[in-house]
Amino acid sequence: MINLRRDPFEKVPHESNYYAAWMVCRIFLGCPIAASVAQFLESFVDYPPRQKPASFTINRIVDGVVKKIKIDRLKEEFPFITG
């Protein structure tokens, strides 16, 4: 985990020996965190997500822009079409 306010270029993990010591001192946190994450994921069985999460991929954005351009061209060519 990197504090971007203190290390905006993320150099500490590669250039500092203190980072390894910091990680060793906190290695014990892995098991309790894994248990908490597992408990959270099990809650999805009883309470499934209500909607699909948003996806922000470049391909999807480009497809939307191309579709909008095609619709605008059709509206210019056929002004009586609405919607």
C-alpha atoms as a printed R data frame, in Angstrom:
   type eleno elety resid chain resno       x       y       z
1  ATOM     1    CA   MET     A     1   0.000   0.000   0.000
2  ATOM     2    CA   ILE     A     2   1.421   3.363  -1.013
3  ATOM     3    CA   ASN     A     3   0.490   6.762   0.379
4  ATOM     4    CA   LEU     A     4   0.394   8.845  -2.798
5  ATOM     5    CA   ARG     A     5   0.574  12.110  -0.869
6  ATOM     6    CA   ARG     A     6   3.912  11.141   0.654
7  ATOM     7    CA   ASP     A     7   5.237   9.204  -2.334
8  ATOM     8    CA   PRO     A     8   3.505  10.447  -5.511
9  ATOM     9    CA   PHE     A     9   5.978   8.674  -7.805
10 ATOM    10    CA   GLU     A    10   5.628   5.327  -5.972
11 ATOM    11    CA   LYS     A    11   9.379   4.913  -5.542
12 ATOM    12    CA   VAL     A    12   9.424   3.638  -1.954
13 ATOM    13    CA   PRO     A    13   8.802  -0.078  -2.704
14 ATOM    14    CA   HIS     A    14  11.726  -0.161  -5.123
15 ATOM    15    CA   GLU     A    15  14.210   2.224  -3.540
16 ATOM    16    CA   SER     A    16  13.739   1.900   0.227
17 ATOM    17    CA   ASN     A    17  14.765  -0.905   2.571
18 ATOM    18    CA   TYR     A    18  12.268   0.332   5.135
19 ATOM    19    CA   TYR     A    19   9.393  -0.786   2.940
20 ATOM    20    CA   ALA     A    20  10.375  -4.454   3.348
21 ATOM    21    CA   ALA     A    21  10.522  -4.019   7.126
22 ATOM    22    CA   TRP     A    22   7.128  -2.313   7.087
23 ATOM    23    CA   MET     A    23   5.627  -5.222   5.134
24 ATOM    24    CA   VAL     A    24   7.123  -7.836   7.477
25 ATOM    25    CA   CYS     A    25   5.682  -6.024  10.498
26 ATOM    26    CA   ARG     A    26   2.200  -6.157   8.950
27 ATOM    27    CA   ILE     A    27   2.204  -9.621   7.363
28 ATOM    28    CA   PHE     A    28  -0.031 -10.949  10.148
29 ATOM    29    CA   LEU     A    29  -2.930  -8.843   8.860
30 ATOM    30    CA   GLY     A    30  -3.385 -11.081   5.796
31 ATOM    31    CA   CYS     A    31  -5.484 -13.766   7.516
32 ATOM    32    CA   PRO     A    32  -7.980 -11.493   9.311
33 ATOM    33    CA   ILE     A    33  -8.437  -9.429   6.170
34 ATOM    34    CA   ALA     A    34  -8.974 -12.563   4.059
35 ATOM    35    CA   ALA     A    35 -11.624 -13.746   6.523
36 ATOM    36    CA   SER     A    36 -13.420 -10.391   6.341
37 ATOM    37    CA   VAL     A    37 -13.344 -10.427   2.547
38 ATOM    38    CA   ALA     A    38 -14.663 -14.006   2.456
39 ATOM    39    CA   GLN     A    39 -17.525 -13.064   4.789
40 ATOM    40    CA   PHE     A    40 -18.374 -10.076   2.592
41 ATOM    41    CA   LEU     A    41 -18.358 -12.207  -0.569
42 ATOM    42    CA   GLU     A    42 -20.619 -14.809   1.063
43 ATOM    43    CA   SER     A    43 -23.205 -12.074   1.636
44 ATOM    44    CA   PHE     A    44 -23.714 -11.900  -2.149
45 ATOM    45    CA   VAL     A    45 -25.414 -15.316  -2.004
46 ATOM    46    CA   ASP     A    46 -28.193 -13.998   0.250
47 ATOM    47    CA   TYR     A    47 -28.223 -10.474  -1.171
48 ATOM    48    CA   PRO     A    48 -27.178 -10.506  -4.836
49 ATOM    49    CA   PRO     A    49 -26.295  -7.228  -6.550
50 ATOM    50    CA   ARG     A    50 -29.368  -5.477  -7.970
51 ATOM    51    CA   GLN     A    51 -27.721  -4.053 -11.045
52 ATOM    52    CA   LYS     A    52 -24.785  -4.717 -13.296
53 ATOM    53    CA   PRO     A    53 -21.740  -2.596 -12.393
54 ATOM    54    CA   ALA     A    54 -20.672   0.116 -14.808
55 ATOM    55    CA   SER     A    55 -17.965  -0.732 -17.301
56 ATOM    56    CA   PHE     A    56 -15.752   2.044 -18.617
57 ATOM    57    CA   THR     A    57 -13.747   0.448 -21.400
58 ATOM    58    CA   ILE     A    58 -12.300   2.355 -24.315
59 ATOM    59    CA   ASN     A    59 -13.992   0.071 -26.847
60 ATOM    60    CA   ARG     A    60 -17.396   0.709 -25.321
61 ATOM    61    CA   ILE     A    61 -16.848   4.472 -25.306
62 ATOM    62    CA   VAL     A    62 -15.657   4.463 -28.927
63 ATOM    63    CA   ASP     A    63 -18.648   2.345 -29.972
64 ATOM    64    CA   GLY     A    64 -20.983   4.826 -28.283
65 ATOM    65    CA   VAL     A    65 -19.335   7.787 -30.014
66 ATOM    66    CA   VAL     A    66 -19.472   6.076 -33.417
67 ATOM    67    CA   LYS     A    67 -23.140   5.225 -32.866
68 ATOM    68    CA   LYS     A    68 -23.899   8.846 -31.919
69 ATOM    69    CA   ILE     A    69 -22.122  10.108 -35.053
70 ATOM    70    CA   LYS     A    70 -24.145   7.732 -37.239
71 ATOM    71    CA   ILE     A    71 -27.405   8.852 -35.616
72 ATOM    72    CA   ASP     A    72 -26.490  12.528 -36.080
73 ATOM    73    CA   ARG     A    73 -25.708  11.918 -39.765
74 ATOM    74    CA   LEU     A    74 -29.034  10.150 -40.253
75 ATOM    75    CA   LYS     A    75 -30.861  13.037 -38.563
76 ATOM    76    CA   GLU     A    76 -29.159  15.497 -40.920
77 ATOM    77    CA   GLU     A    77 -30.043  13.378 -43.941
78 ATOM    78    CA   PHE     A    78 -33.591  12.649 -42.795
79 ATOM    79    CA   PRO     A    79 -34.707  15.585 -40.592
80 ATOM    80    CA   PHE     A    80 -38.221  14.187 -40.162
81 ATOM    81    CA   ILE     A    81 -36.859  11.268 -38.064
82 ATOM    82    CA   THR     A    82 -37.053  11.955 -34.331
83 ATOM    83    CA   GLY     A    83 -35.639  10.131 -31.312
